[in-house]
Amino acid sequence: MRAHSAVTVLAVTVVAAGALVACGGGSGSGDSATISPAATGGTAAATTTAAPTGASGSQAGAPLKLDPAVALPKDVKVVFDWSMPKDPAQNAALTAAADYLQSIDHAVVRQTTQDPPLHAHAAGDALAYARDFVQRNIDAKQTLSGTDRFFRPVFGNGIGAKGGSTNSVEIRLCNNQSKIYSKDVVGGKVHVTGENDQSYVLFDILLVRLPVAHPYWQAQGITVKEGSLQCKD
């Protein structure tokens, strides 16, 4: 499992506004805590297979295209295990969520909380969460190695929701961290840990569409809940 098994992590929850549709699966759950979001492979490409629950329309849209500015080393890989929604706004918001998660790991690899892509893809509570996680890895002199998997995204309040705003959306998605590990910056030792209930993590991310000349979505709120057995395959 990822860095919190090797790095002391305080229980910190940054709450996104509003309620989300529950992620499907089992009924177990754990305590909220600051956990690392997933890393993305060095090619800035993602594997996508499963359609997101709750998206408007059943057909897949344009494939996921991640920001090349946050590409990571070959020993850090993510699998985004879903098909992109056909709705353009949902597609853009889900891409922004992936870019946000990727930018956190990019900052961990670069060992800086001032990484420009991180500040481009996040603001507010989402940025505070990300910088806190990055700083803990810097203090521990650790980066990441291995493969992470995100899956089963669900759209909540916002685009596609009755009465919801077209300028914000909440996305809940599951994460299996059993194959993503901490790696010492000095010496390169990888701290391999086994799978357990804490490997399953539930992310709620609040995305906001910014009113700029070329609109894009940005993460501005997040909750992270480890030990989320409803995410267990």
C-alpha positions in Angstrom: 0.0 0.0 0.0 1.1 3.6 -0.6 3.0 6.0 1.5 0.9 6.2 4.7 2.0 2.7 5.7 5.6 4.0 5.8 5.0 7.6 6.7 3.1 8.8 9.8 -0.1 10.5 8.5 -2.5 12.5 10.6 -6.2 12.0 10.2 -7.2 15.0 8.1 -10.4 15.3 6.2 -11.0 18.2 3.7 -14.8 18.2 3.0 -16.3 18.8 -0.4 -19.7 20.5 -0.3 -22.9 18.5 -0.9 -23.9 14.8 -1.0 -22.9 12.2 -3.5 -24.4 9.0 -4.8 -22.8 6.1 -3.0 -20.2 4.0 -4.7 -21.5 0.5 -5.4 -20.2 -2.6 -3.8 -19.9 -3.9 -0.2 -21.0 -2.2 3.0 -17.8 -1.7 4.9 -16.1 1.6 5.7 -13.2 3.1 7.6 -12.0 6.3 9.2 -11.4 9.4 7.1 -7.7 10.2 6.6 -5.2 11.9 4.4 -4.2 9.3 1.8 -2.2 9.8 -1.3 -4.1 10.0 -4.6 -3.0 7.8 -7.4 0.1 8.2 -9.6 0.0 8.2 -13.4 2.4 6.6 -15.8 5.2 8.4 -17.5 3.4 8.5 -20.9 0.5 10.5 -19.3 -1.9 8.0 -20.8 -4.5 6.0 -18.9 -6.1 2.6 -19.3 -9.9 2.9 -19.3 -12.5 0.1 -19.4 -15.5 0.4 -17.1 -18.3 2.9 -17.7 -18.9 5.4 -14.9 -22.1 4.8 -12.9 -24.4 7.8 -12.8 -23.2 9.4 -16.0 -25.8 10.7 -18.4 -26.0 8.4 -21.4 -24.6 4.9 -21.7 -22.2 5.4 -24.6 -18.5 6.2 -24.2 -17.2 9.6 -25.2 -13.8 10.8 -26.2 -11.0 8.9 -24.5 -9.3 10.2 -21.4 -6.4 12.5 -22.3 -4.3 13.5 -19.3 -2.2 16.6 -19.0 1.3 15.8 -20.4 2.8 18.3 -17.9 2.3 15.8 -15.1 3.7 12.7 -16.7 5.6 10.5 -14.2 8.5 8.1 -14.3 8.0 4.7 -15.7 8.1 3.0 -12.3 4.9 4.9 -11.3 1.8 3.9 -13.1 -2.0 4.5 -12.7 -4.9 2.6 -14.2 -8.1 4.7 -14.6 -10.4 1.7 -15.0 -13.4 3.3 -16.7 -14.8 4.5 -20.0 -15.3 8.3 -20.4 -18.8 9.7 -20.4 -20.3 10.9 -23.7 -21.5 14.2 -22.1 -18.8 16.8 -22.8 -19.1 18.5 -19.4 -18.9 15.3 -17.5 -16.0 14.2 -19.7 -14.1 17.4 -19.0 -14.8 17.2 -15.2 -13.7 13.5 -15.0 -10.5 14.4 -16.9 -9.9 17.2 -14.5 -10.3 14.8 -11.5 -7.7 12.5 -13.1 -5.3 15.4 -13.8 -5.7 16.6 -10.2 -4.8 13.2 -8.8 -1.9 12.9 -11.2 -0.6 16.4 -10.3 -0.2 15.4 -6.6 2.0 12.5 -7.5 3.9 14.6 -9.9 4.7 17.0 -7.0 5.7 14.1 -4.8 8.1 12.8 -7.4 9.5 16.3 -7.8 9.6 16.8 -4.0 8.0 20.2 -4.0 4.7 21.7 -2.9 5.2 24.5 -5.4 5.0 22.3 -8.5 3.2 24.5 -11.1 0.9 21.7 -12.4 -0.4 21.1 -8.9 -1.4 24.7 -8.6 -3.0 24.7 -12.0 -5.2 21.7 -11.3 -6.2 22.5 -7.7 -7.3 25.4 -5.4 -8.8 25.9 -2.0 -9.3 22.8 0.2 -8.2 20.4 -2.6 -4.9 22.3 -2.9 -4.4 22.3 0.9 -4.9 18.6 1.0 -2.5 18.0 -1.8 0.2 20.2 -0.4 -0.1 18.5 3.0 0.4 15.1 1.5 3.3 16.2 -0.7 5.0 17.9 2.3 4.7 14.7 4.4 6.5 12.8 1.7 9.2 15.5 1.4 9.7 15.4 5.1 10.0 11.6 5.0 12.3 11.8 1.9 10.0 9.4 0.1 8.5 9.2 -3.4 6.3 6.6 -5.0 6.7 3.4 -7.0 4.3 0.8 -8.4 0.8 0.7 -9.9 -2.3 2.3 -8.6 -5.9 1.8 -9.8 -8.9 4.1 -9.8 -12.3 2.8 -10.8 -16.1 3.1 -10.5 -16.6 6.9 -10.8 -20.0 8.3 -9.8 -21.3 11.8 -10.6 -23.2 13.5 -7.7 -24.5 17.0 -7.3 -23.8 19.2 -10.3 -23.8 18.4 -14.0 -26.1 15.6 -14.8 -28.0 16.0 -11.5 -31.5 17.3 -11.3 -31.5 20.9 -10.4 -27.7 20.9 -10.2 -25.3 23.6 -11.4 -23.6 23.3 -14.7 -20.5 24.9 -13.3 -19.6 22.4 -10.6 -19.8 18.7 -10.0 -18.9 16.2 -7.3 -17.3 12.9 -8.4 -16.9 9.9 -6.1 -14.4 7.2 -7.2 -12.8 4.1 -5.7 -9.1 3.4 -5.4 -7.1 0.2 -4.8 -3.7 1.1 -3.3 -2.4 -2.4 -2.8 0.3 -2.2 -5.4 1.5 1.4 -5.0 4.3 1.9 -2.5 6.6 4.3 -0.8 10.1 4.6 -2.2 13.1 6.2 -0.5 14.5 9.2 -2.4 18.0 8.3 -1.2 18.9 4.7 -2.0 15.7 3.9 -3.9 14.4 1.3 -1.5 10.8 0.4 -2.2 8.7 -0.4 0.9 6.4 -3.2 -0.4 3.4 -3.8 1.8 0.6 -6.4 1.5 -3.0 -5.8 0.6 -5.5 -5.2 3.5 -8.8 -3.4 4.1 -7.0 -0.1 4.3 -5.9 -0.6 0.6 -9.4 0.4 -0.5 -10.0 4.1 -0.5 -13.0 6.2 -1.5 -12.3 9.7 -2.9 -15.0 12.5 -3.2 -13.7 15.4 -5.4 -15.5 18.7 -6.0 -14.7 20.1 -9.4 -15.5 23.7 -10.4 -15.5 25.1 -14.0 -13.5 28.3 -14.0 -14.9 31.3 -15.9 -11.9 32.0 -18.0 -11.5 32.6 -21.8 -10.8 28.8 -22.3 -12.9 27.2 -19.5 -11.4 24.3 -17.7 -12.3 22.3 -14.5 -10.4 22.5 -11.3 -10.5 20.5 -8.1 -11.5 22.7 -5.2 -12.6 20.2 -2.5 -12.0 16.6 -1.4 -12.7 14.0 1.1 -10.7 10.8 1.4 -11.9 7.7 3.3 -9.6 4.7 3.7 -10.8 1.2 4.6 -13.8 1.7 2.3 -14.8 -1.9 1.7 -17.6 -1.0 -0.6 -14.7 -0.4 -3.1 -13.4 -4.0 -2.7 -13.7 -5.9 -6.0 
